[in-house]
Amino acid sequence: MKYVVAVDGSDSSFNALEQSLKILKPNRDTIDLVTVIDLETATPEDLVPPELEFINQQRVSQQILDRYSEMCKTKGFTSVKQDILCGDIREEIIKYIEDNGPFEMVIVGSRGLSIVKRIILGSVSEYLVHHAPIPVYVVKHENHLNHATTPSI
């Protein structure tokens, strides 16, 4: 079975990956790790030229995916795909699901890196819950995980 885990390097996305590795089966499941570069929330243009910011964002995104992919491999997952997307985070994840499926579920953290964007536009996880064509598993922030039960898939 195929699953999408959307990550951004935040503690919340790290928790989402950890939870994914607890509920998914290495000998059965494949994981698509995706992260999205959203240049709308990147460093202001007057501080860093847009092309340099994009290159920096790509480098950071690849480091995140490599780190998370290595975590998957240490847990026995051999089928892990990495993708860096570019655009509106919410729309790009939906598009990825539609273009690369079928997937069983998308797994995300409850909070990402951009507090300002969340206040203005709403959270990515909330958007996915309402618009994704597949089930969405939202992993609460670590403080809440101690009281949560791990679902079995």
C-alpha positions, 0 to 999 in steps of 0.5 A: 500500500502507498502512503504520502507523508508531507513534511517541512522539517518542523517538530510536528512533521517529524512527529508525523513521520515517527508515527507513520513508521509505527503504524506502517509495515516495512514489508508491505507499504511504500512511503512518498515523502513530499515537501513543498517550497512555497516562495510566497513565504520565503525571505523578502526579495530585498534581502536575498535575490529570489533565485538564491532563495530558491536554491537555498530552499531546494538545498534545505528541502533535500536535506530534510527529505534525506534525513527523513528517508534515512529514518525510514530505511533504518526502520526497514522501509526499502520503498521510499520516494522523495519529492520536492514540490514548488507552489502553494503548499496545500494545492501542491499536496493535493495535486501530488496525491491526484497525479501520483496515486492511488494512495491509501492515506496522507499523513501530516503533522498538525502544525508546520513552520509558518505561524503567520501563514497559518493565521492568514490562510488556515492550516495545511492539515485542516485544508487537507482534511477538507479537500484531499481525495483520500483519508488524512491522518493528522498527527498531533504535536508531541505534547499530545502524543503521550496520551494518544493511542497508535492506530493499527493499519 
